[in-house]
Amino acid sequence: MIHLVKIGINKIRYESDKTIKCVIIACISSLSGVLITGMGEYIWHEHRVMLLYWAVVGLLTAAVGLNSEPQKQASGYANIKVMH
């Protein structure tokens, strides 16, 4: 979990797309709030809290994996020149 937050912070520094930055900041803030609240009271007995926690972790994982730059084609046929 700490590693995911570290990756998110690095992504915030180098990401050019402001929407992705805002999503990552919101996810990290949400996770921090849940973990700080969990220090004072037991919050995991409610299933809704646990569901939202893991949904935010999934959203953060997806946002960190996004690229704002266009990706190259995954297949090996991208560099083949077609002769007519």
Buried (B, 14 or more C-beta within 10 A) or exposed (E): EEEBBEBBEEBBEEBEEEEBBEBBBBBBEBBEEBEEEEEEEEBEEEEEBEEEBEEBBEBBEEBBEEEEEEEEEEEEEEEEEEEE
